[in-house]
Amino acid sequence: MILRRLRRAVALAIALASCILRYWVARLRGPMTMERRALWLQEASKGVLESLGIRYAVYGGPPVCGLVVSNHLSYLDVLILSAVMPCFFIAKAEVDRWPIFGKAARAGGTLFLDRDSMASANQVASKIAAHLVLSIPVLLFPEATSSDGTHVLPFHSRLIHPATEIGAPVTAVALSYRIEDRADGKVPERELCWYGDAAFIAHLWKVLGVQRFSATLQFGKSHIYSDRRAAARQTHDEISAMRAGRVLAGR
């Protein structure tokens, strides 16, 4: 396992270096519009996931515009969702200060939110509204934090408001993880989740050692809501039901 971790750590470093090089090459070719940033992040995420040995399966059709809401299990969610579809993320302000990953997120057009500041929330909401007119979806984690996957935490509706205000489509996506190292496949999902006070480096080191790490994304149908609280409640229930369905189907 140590050799696997070291091999993947080297592959990850090469993938990140390649991402940085591609970004600067792209900048030399012309202005980095928001769409180009999202497409760059998508290709970068695919390369990083490959270096980590993470596979993913997609059910349903990823939307091409509007607001997408997802449950939140780890920082890995961003890589997986971005690999599946070009999109813009809303992330906590702390991410902007992360080495390498923070700069990559900003380069990809991520919007950073200070969860303790009403002014920051209003600014991000205004930027979401501007992004919703583009042909790239905005991705939101309404739980506002990651969980251990036991259940979907309550959704906050404040940042769903820009979509309901202008009548943009809202799409729910249920994300789940699975370790396939054991024959019975019954390793708890929480072993892959990054939540609570878990250290980032320690968790990444664990991920580097997992032989078969897979993710499943199930997209629901897009809906237009007139009320943000109703949108938060209904997408929460939809994601919970989709995750339960995957479990019942033998996930």
C-alpha positions as a Markdown table, in Angstrom:
| # | Residue | x | y | z |
|---|---|---|---|---|
| 1 | Met | 0.0 | 0.0 | 0.0 |
| 2 | Ile | 2.9 | 2.3 | 0.7 |
| 3 | Leu | 4.2 | 1.9 | -2.8 |
| 4 | Arg | 0.7 | 2.6 | -4.2 |
| 5 | Arg | 0.5 | 5.8 | -2.2 |
| 6 | Leu | 3.9 | 7.0 | -3.3 |
| 7 | Arg | 3.2 | 6.1 | -6.9 |
| 8 | Arg | -0.1 | 8.0 | -6.8 |
| 9 | Ala | 1.4 | 10.9 | -4.9 |
| 10 | Val | 3.9 | 11.3 | -7.8 |
| 11 | Ala | 1.2 | 11.0 | -10.4 |
| 12 | Leu | -0.9 | 13.6 | -8.5 |
| 13 | Ala | 2.1 | 16.0 | -8.5 |
| 14 | Ile | 2.5 | 15.5 | -12.2 |
| 15 | Ala | -1.2 | 16.0 | -12.9 |
| 16 | Leu | -1.2 | 19.3 | -10.9 |
| 17 | Ala | 1.9 | 20.5 | -12.7 |
| 18 | Ser | 0.2 | 19.7 | -16.0 |
| 19 | Cys | -2.9 | 21.6 | -15.0 |
| 20 | Ile | -0.9 | 24.7 | -14.2 |
| 21 | Leu | 1.0 | 24.5 | -17.5 |
| 22 | Arg | -2.3 | 24.1 | -19.5 |
| 23 | Tyr | -3.8 | 27.1 | -17.7 |
| 24 | Trp | -0.9 | 29.4 | -18.7 |
| 25 | Val | -0.9 | 28.0 | -22.2 |
| 26 | Ala | -4.6 | 28.7 | -22.4 |
| 27 | Arg | -4.1 | 32.3 | -21.2 |
| 28 | Leu | -1.5 | 32.9 | -23.9 |
| 29 | Arg | -4.0 | 31.9 | -26.5 |
| 30 | Gly | -6.6 | 34.4 | -25.5 |
| 31 | Pro | -8.7 | 35.9 | -22.6 |
| 32 | Met | -9.8 | 33.3 | -20.0 |
| 33 | Thr | -13.6 | 33.8 | -20.2 |
| 34 | Met | -15.8 | 32.2 | -17.6 |
| 35 | Glu | -16.7 | 29.4 | -20.0 |
| 36 | Arg | -13.0 | 28.7 | -20.8 |
| 37 | Arg | -12.2 | 28.6 | -17.1 |
| 38 | Ala | -14.9 | 26.0 | -16.4 |
| 39 | Leu | -13.7 | 23.9 | -19.3 |
| 40 | Trp | -10.1 | 24.1 | -18.1 |
| 41 | Leu | -11.2 | 23.0 | -14.6 |
| 42 | Gln | -13.1 | 20.1 | -16.1 |
| 43 | Glu | -10.0 | 18.8 | -18.0 |
| 44 | Ala | -7.8 | 19.4 | -14.9 |
| 45 | Ser | -10.3 | 17.5 | -12.7 |
| 46 | Lys | -10.2 | 14.5 | -15.0 |
| 47 | Gly | -6.5 | 14.4 | -14.9 |
| 48 | Val | -6.4 | 14.6 | -11.1 |
| 49 | Leu | -9.0 | 11.9 | -10.6 |
| 50 | Glu | -7.1 | 9.6 | -12.9 |
| 51 | Ser | -3.9 | 10.2 | -10.9 |
| 52 | Leu | -5.8 | 9.3 | -7.7 |
| 53 | Gly | -7.4 | 6.2 | -9.3 |
| 54 | Ile | -10.9 | 7.4 | -8.7 |
| 55 | Arg | -13.6 | 6.2 | -11.1 |
| 56 | Tyr | -17.2 | 7.6 | -11.5 |
| 57 | Ala | -20.5 | 6.5 | -13.0 |
| 58 | Val | -23.2 | 8.9 | -14.0 |
| 59 | Tyr | -27.0 | 8.3 | -14.1 |
| 60 | Gly | -29.3 | 10.8 | -15.7 |
| 61 | Gly | -28.3 | 13.8 | -17.8 |
| 62 | Pro | -26.1 | 16.5 | -16.4 |
| 63 | Pro | -27.7 | 19.9 | -17.1 |
| 64 | Val | -26.1 | 22.5 | -19.4 |
| 65 | Cys | -27.3 | 25.6 | -17.5 |
| 66 | Gly | -29.0 | 26.8 | -14.4 |
| 67 | Leu | -28.3 | 25.9 | -10.7 |
| 68 | Val | -27.2 | 22.4 | -9.7 |
| 69 | Val | -27.5 | 21.4 | -6.0 |
| 70 | Ser | -25.7 | 18.4 | -4.5 |
| 71 | Asn | -25.0 | 16.7 | -1.2 |
| 72 | His | -21.5 | 17.2 | 0.1 |
| 73 | Leu | -19.1 | 14.5 | 1.2 |
| 74 | Ser | -15.6 | 15.8 | 0.6 |
| 75 | Tyr | -13.3 | 18.1 | -1.3 |
| 76 | Leu | -13.2 | 15.3 | -3.8 |
| 77 | Asp | -16.8 | 16.2 | -4.8 |
| 78 | Val | -15.6 | 19.2 | -6.7 |
| 79 | Leu | -13.2 | 17.1 | -8.8 |
| 80 | Ile | -15.9 | 14.5 | -9.5 |
| 81 | Leu | -18.7 | 16.9 | -10.4 |
| 82 | Ser | -16.4 | 19.1 | -12.5 |
| 83 | Ala | -15.1 | 16.1 | -14.4 |
| 84 | Val | -18.7 | 15.2 | -15.3 |
| 85 | Met | -19.7 | 18.6 | -16.4 |
| 86 | Pro | -18.2 | 22.1 | -16.7 |
| 87 | Cys | -19.6 | 24.2 | -13.9 |
| 88 | Phe | -18.9 | 27.0 | -11.5 |
| 89 | Phe | -18.6 | 26.2 | -7.8 |
| 90 | Ile | -19.5 | 28.1 | -4.6 |
| 91 | Ala | -16.9 | 27.3 | -2.0 |
| 92 | Lys | -16.1 | 28.5 | 1.5 |
| 93 | Ala | -13.6 | 31.4 | 1.7 |
| 94 | Glu | -11.0 | 29.1 | 3.4 |
| 95 | Val | -10.6 | 27.1 | 0.3 |
| 96 | Asp | -9.1 | 30.2 | -1.5 |
| 97 | Arg | -6.2 | 30.0 | 1.0 |
| 98 | Trp | -5.4 | 26.3 | 0.3 |
| 99 | Pro | -2.0 | 25.7 | -1.3 |
| 100 | Ile | -2.4 | 24.9 | -5.0 |
| 101 | Phe | -6.0 | 23.8 | -4.7 |
| 102 | Gly | -7.1 | 27.3 | -3.8 |
| 103 | Lys | -5.4 | 28.9 | -6.8 |
| 104 | Ala | -6.8 | 26.1 | -9.1 |
| 105 | Ala | -10.3 | 26.8 | -7.7 |
| 106 | Arg | -10.0 | 30.5 | -8.4 |
| 107 | Ala | -8.6 | 29.9 | -11.8 |
| 108 | Gly | -11.6 | 27.7 | -12.6 |
| 109 | Gly | -14.0 | 30.5 | -11.7 |
| 110 | Thr | -15.1 | 29.4 | -8.2 |
| 111 | Leu | -17.0 | 31.9 | -6.1 |
| 112 | Phe | -15.8 | 32.2 | -2.5 |
| 113 | Leu | -18.2 | 32.7 | 0.3 |
| 114 | Asp | -17.5 | 33.9 | 3.8 |
| 115 | Arg | -20.2 | 32.1 | 5.7 |
| 116 | Asp | -20.0 | 34.5 | 8.7 |
| 117 | Ser | -20.6 | 37.6 | 6.5 |
| 118 | Met | -24.0 | 38.7 | 5.3 |
| 119 | Ala | -22.2 | 41.1 | 2.9 |
| 120 | Ser | -20.3 | 38.2 | 1.4 |
| 121 | Ala | -23.5 | 36.2 | 1.0 |
| 122 | Asn | -25.1 | 39.1 | -0.8 |
| 123 | Gln | -22.1 | 39.6 | -3.1 |
| 124 | Val | -22.0 | 35.9 | -4.0 |
| 125 | Ala | -25.7 | 35.8 | -4.6 |
| 126 | Ser | -25.3 | 38.7 | -7.0 |
| 127 | Lys | -22.5 | 36.9 | -8.8 |
| 128 | Ile | -24.6 | 33.7 | -9.0 |
| 129 | Ala | -27.4 | 35.6 | -10.7 |
| 130 | Ala | -24.9 | 36.9 | -13.3 |
| 131 | His | -23.5 | 33.4 | -13.8 |
| 132 | Leu | -26.9 | 31.8 | -14.3 |
| 133 | Val | -27.4 | 33.5 | -17.6 |
| 134 | Leu | -24.3 | 31.7 | -19.0 |
| 135 | Ser | -24.3 | 28.3 | -20.7 |
| 136 | Ile | -22.5 | 26.7 | -17.8 |
| 137 | Pro | -24.3 | 25.5 | -14.6 |
| 138 | Val | -23.6 | 26.9 | -11.1 |
| 139 | Leu | -22.9 | 24.1 | -8.6 |
| 140 | Leu | -24.0 | 24.7 | -5.0 |
| 141 | Phe | -23.6 | 22.5 | -1.8 |
| 142 | Pro | -26.6 | 23.8 | 0.2 |
| 143 | Glu | -25.6 | 21.8 | 3.3 |
| 144 | Ala | -22.8 | 24.4 | 3.6 |
| 145 | Thr | -20.5 | 21.7 | 5.0 |
| 146 | Ser | -19.5 | 18.1 | 4.2 |
| 147 | Ser | -21.0 | 15.2 | 6.1 |
| 148 | Asp | -20.1 | 11.5 | 6.8 |
| 149 | Gly | -22.8 | 10.4 | 4.4 |
| 150 | Thr | -25.1 | 9.0 | 7.1 |
| 151 | His | -27.8 | 11.4 | 6.0 |
| 152 | Val | -28.2 | 14.5 | 4.0 |
| 153 | Leu | -27.9 | 17.6 | 6.2 |
| 154 | Pro | -30.6 | 20.3 | 6.0 |
| 155 | Phe | -30.2 | 22.6 | 3.0 |
| 156 | His | -29.7 | 26.4 | 3.4 |
| 157 | Ser | -31.9 | 28.3 | 0.9 |
| 158 | Arg | -30.2 | 31.7 | 0.7 |
| 159 | Leu | -28.0 | 31.0 | -2.3 |
| 160 | Ile | -30.8 | 29.2 | -4.1 |
| 161 | His | -32.7 | 32.4 | -4.2 |
| 162 | Pro | -31.0 | 33.9 | -7.3 |
| 163 | Ala | -32.3 | 30.9 | -9.3 |
| 164 | Thr | -35.8 | 31.1 | -8.0 |
| 165 | Glu | -35.9 | 34.9 | -8.5 |
| 166 | Ile | -35.1 | 34.7 | -12.2 |
| 167 | Gly | -36.8 | 31.4 | -13.0 |
| 168 | Ala | -33.6 | 29.5 | -13.7 |
| 169 | Pro | -33.8 | 25.7 | -13.8 |
| 170 | Val | -32.7 | 23.9 | -10.6 |
| 171 | Thr | -31.3 | 20.3 | -10.8 |
| 172 | Ala | -30.6 | 18.0 | -7.9 |
| 173 | Val | -27.7 | 15.5 | -8.1 |
| 174 | Ala | -27.0 | 12.8 | -5.5 |
| 175 | Leu | -23.4 | 11.9 | -4.9 |
| 176 | Ser | -22.2 | 8.7 | -3.2 |
| 177 | Tyr | -18.8 | 7.0 | -2.7 |
| 178 | Arg | -17.7 | 3.4 | -2.6 |
| 179 | Ile | -14.6 | 1.5 | -1.7 |
| 180 | Glu | -14.2 | -1.7 | -3.8 |
| 181 | Asp | -11.1 | -3.1 | -2.2 |
| 182 | Arg | -13.0 | -5.9 | -0.4 |
| 183 | Ala | -14.9 | -8.7 | -2.1 |
| 184 | Asp | -18.2 | -7.9 | -0.3 |
| 185 | Gly | -17.9 | -4.1 | -1.0 |
| 186 | Lys | -19.3 | -3.3 | 2.5 |
| 187 | Val | -16.8 | -0.7 | 3.5 |
| 188 | Pro | -18.8 | 2.2 | 5.0 |
| 189 | Glu | -19.0 | 5.3 | 2.8 |
| 190 | Arg | -17.9 | 7.5 | 5.7 |
| 191 | Glu | -14.4 | 6.0 | 5.3 |
| 192 | Leu | -14.0 | 8.1 | 2.2 |
| 193 | Cys | -15.8 | 11.2 | 3.4 |
| 194 | Trp | -13.9 | 14.3 | 4.7 |
| 195 | Tyr | -15.8 | 15.9 | 7.5 |
| 196 | Gly | -15.6 | 17.3 | 11.0 |
| 197 | Asp | -12.0 | 18.0 | 12.1 |
| 198 | Ala | -10.3 | 15.5 | 9.9 |
| 199 | Ala | -6.9 | 16.7 | 8.7 |
| 200 | Phe | -6.7 | 17.3 | 4.9 |
| 201 | Ile | -3.3 | 15.7 | 4.4 |
| 202 | Ala | -4.2 | 12.6 | 6.5 |
| 203 | His | -7.4 | 12.2 | 4.5 |
| 204 | Leu | -5.6 | 12.6 | 1.2 |
| 205 | Trp | -3.0 | 10.0 | 2.3 |
| 206 | Lys | -5.8 | 7.6 | 3.0 |
| 207 | Val | -7.3 | 8.2 | -0.5 |
| 208 | Leu | -4.0 | 7.6 | -2.1 |
| 209 | Gly | -3.9 | 4.1 | -0.6 |
| 210 | Val | -7.4 | 3.0 | -1.7 |
| 211 | Gln | -7.1 | 0.5 | -4.5 |
| 212 | Arg | -10.6 | 1.0 | -6.0 |
| 213 | Phe | -12.4 | 4.2 | -5.2 |
| 214 | Ser | -15.5 | 4.9 | -7.2 |
| 215 | Ala | -18.2 | 7.6 | -7.1 |
| 216 | Thr | -21.8 | 7.5 | -8.3 |
| 217 | Leu | -23.7 | 10.6 | -9.5 |
| 218 | Gln | -27.4 | 10.5 | -10.1 |
| 219 | Phe | -29.0 | 13.5 | -11.7 |
| 220 | Gly | -32.7 | 14.3 | -11.3 |
| 221 | Lys | -34.9 | 16.3 | -13.6 |
| 222 | Ser | -34.6 | 20.1 | -13.8 |
| 223 | His | -37.4 | 22.1 | -12.2 |
| 224 | Ile | -38.2 | 25.8 | -12.0 |
| 225 | Tyr | -39.2 | 26.9 | -8.5 |
| 226 | Ser | -40.8 | 30.2 | -7.4 |
| 227 | Asp | -39.8 | 29.9 | -3.8 |
| 228 | Arg | -36.3 | 29.2 | -2.5 |
| 229 | Arg | -37.4 | 27.4 | 0.7 |
| 230 | Ala | -39.6 | 25.1 | -1.4 |
| 231 | Ala | -36.7 | 24.5 | -3.7 |
| 232 | Ala | -34.3 | 23.7 | -0.8 |
| 233 | Arg | -36.8 | 21.3 | 0.8 |
| 234 | Gln | -37.7 | 19.5 | -2.4 |
| 235 | Thr | -34.2 | 19.1 | -3.7 |
| 236 | His | -33.1 | 17.9 | -0.3 |
| 237 | Asp | -35.8 | 15.2 | -0.3 |
| 238 | Glu | -35.0 | 14.3 | -3.9 |
| 239 | Ile | -31.3 | 13.8 | -3.2 |
| 240 | Ser | -32.1 | 11.8 | 0.0 |
| 241 | Ala | -34.4 | 9.5 | -2.0 |
| 242 | Met | -31.9 | 9.0 | -4.8 |
| 243 | Arg | -29.1 | 8.1 | -2.4 |
| 244 | Ala | -31.5 | 5.7 | -0.6 |
| 245 | Gly | -32.4 | 4.2 | -3.9 |
| 246 | Arg | -28.7 | 3.6 | -4.7 |
| 247 | Val | -28.3 | 1.9 | -1.3 |
| 248 | Leu | -31.4 | -0.3 | -1.8 |
| 249 | Ala | -30.1 | -1.2 | -5.2 |
| 250 | Gly | -27.0 | -2.7 | -3.6 |
| 251 | Arg | -24.6 | 0.2 | -3.8 |
